[in-house]
Amino acid sequence: MERSVATVVGAGAAILMTVLALPPAAAQNQMLFGDLQIFGQDFLSAQDPALAGAIGLGADSELMTGQAELDLNERLTFDRGQLSVADSVLWWQGSDGGSAQNDLLQAYVSVTPVPALTLVLGKQRISWGTGYAFFPGDRINPPVNPQNRSEGFYGITTSLSPSASLSITASVRFDTAFAGLAQLPGLAWPTAASIATSLPFLAPYLPSTAIPWLGLRYAVYVEDFVGDLDLHAGVTWQWQRVLRPTVDFSLDVLGFIVDGALAVELLNSDLYPQPGGTYASPGFGRAFPIATFGLQRTAATDTASVTATVEYLYDSTGYDPSQAAQFLGDLLSALSAAPGPGSLSGTLLGSVAQSAWFESGEVIPSLGQHYGAISVNGSLSRLFSADAAFLINLQDLSLALQAELRWTSLEGIDVFARAITAWGQDSGTEFGSSPLRLAASAGVVVHF
Amino acid sequence: MRRITAPALLLVTAWFAVPRFLTAQALLPDEIIRRAERSVFPDAFVMRASLQTLESGRQSSSMEMVVTFKRNVGSRIELLEPPRSRGIRFLQKEDALWLFNPQAGTSQAIRLSPKAAFQGSVFSNRDIGDPQYSTEYTMSLRGTETLDHPALGEVAAIVLEGTARNETVAYSKVDLWVRSSDDMLLKGEYYAKSGLLFKRVLFTGIREMAGRERPTVIRMVSFDQPDRESILTVENLQDRPELPDSLFNLAALTR
């Protein structure tokens, strides 16, 4: 895959730069940490050969693999800045062969010329939102990739923090200008002609060639802490693609952490299936509100603790559930044919296809309109932990579930068993239409 | 001669003891607690510390951390050990607490309740970040008494009683023992809303650090968790008055 080559090269360059160009000895502080997971996974798909093929199983509905996954974080801290790299490498071996995938998640340099000002350049993510499962206003960070990894965006960010309570962050994302647009029908870099159509008064001043810089994505985000209220507001904009203002909050009410967000997409560029197999986006002129509301509470005894989180999402950019199955099938085909960063911006269906998207906690479902997320995490005697997380489509009552049991036998070594499944009454439901039936895995994690 | 000596000794004793007692009486409780807080940590510091939790005398967990603190601004904690927690950061400001795990895969910090136990220890999240005696409790002077301190022996101490100013603080009442001679914090007892004694904390391991003599071992026992205690040991403490406020906001936490 072309993209894999790019990320391998990117990761190699970043690591080389870390090791050679900026020797750790020159840093005030070096921190290297991560984990190595070694596990076996059994993946059962729906009995539909077309869907099984779309997610890389060929005509089979079952795939057993042995996998190893290395997550690496390195941070070098200097007097007025830091260099940070996060990388993930996955090796897997199945009965029909093996492969490796590298994901350079983040690699950036940050500089703090004066205490209140930070500049960040490179592949990065920014903090956006106050929720646990849903971040409706976040259109600057990419959604999780098909390998269930939260990659950053290539760009530059400036953070101004005049006080401990207030910070103002402005980001420009570069990669949206150079990838993805051309991979979906009907989208390309803006041209003078397309701009002149929308804004005729600019026509005399526009160049005759394509204008890739209009593919840049811009975001401004303000965080303020007032009393006990954590208040965030921001907006993301990209020419003909995104215009989404948002307000988020969180509040501690008698030990319950309450969070909520309201975003409005004013320029919906998601592609919707049309009769005849074509796609179209609503574009400017129709407001799509998206709202979340959540509660989180932790209860603890001498030896056990339980944290429960419930979050609701209303997503008006969602599709009619009756379109889901058709759209999912089309999308999976498109995925296997032409994957690429940004090509599915705004949807996580690519990740649904891989079935592991639910793990990340960063979910922006695009199908349906009302969702609930429930997460329960518990630990017992600091030796055992159990996590269960549900994502429920409240309209068709289909759901996805991930559950994990973990035994912490020694310092730095965990043993786990994990299952992910999707369920719906029939294939017309959102999760019932998923090719996933069950992914079960068990293995060992070594932390370092 | 003997008739003269005894009154003279009394006079000498009174000469040294009374002014100190008067000083304690003269200082307002709020001033005493502020001086006591500063006897443990400076107004702004970076500290490397370890936290051990023992159950029935056996170590059940151990962690290393770096704490960055600025009084009336906030505190940050970054975990260095154990390996599975390495890189996890906490930010506490006023009544709010956030956790950021760089390995969780998201860029968001999660908001938590500051009253919850810190990483399974007897300390609450707030105890580690900033107990905020002077800002969260209304202090009154309960009196003076001789404290039997495990490291210092019998010590003359001022006893302060703090009542929670609002419902959000970790404890409804705190009693604090402060050494009369230099306002060093030596002992605390924390009460639950029910009025029951909940936790006891002892400040020991007194040694020179960051420019003055300070307690460097803080031992907390919980009465509702029998045979369980946590010990915070300060390994290194730097007085850092120049720490910028901007270090304590969410944008900085997630970098």
Interface residues (C-beta under 8 A of the other chain):
Chain A: M31 F33 G34 D35 D71 N73 R75 Q82 S84 A86 S110 P115 A116 T118 V120 R125 I126 S127 W128 G129 T130 G131 Y132 F135 N141 V144 N148 R149 S150 G152 S159 S161 P162 S163 A164 S165 L166 S167 T169 E223 F225 D228 D230 S250 D252 L254 G255 I257 D259 Q296 T298 A300 D302 S305 E359 S360 G361 E362 S379 R382 T408 E411 G412 D414 H447 F448
Chain B: S60 S61 K70 V73 G74 L80 P82 P83 R84 R86 G87 K93 E94 D95 A96 P102 Q103 A104 G105 T106 S107 Q108 A109 I110 R111 L112 S113 P114 K115 A116 A117 G120 E167 T168 D224 Q225 R228 P244 D245 S246 L247 F248 N249 L250 A251 A252 L253 T254 R255
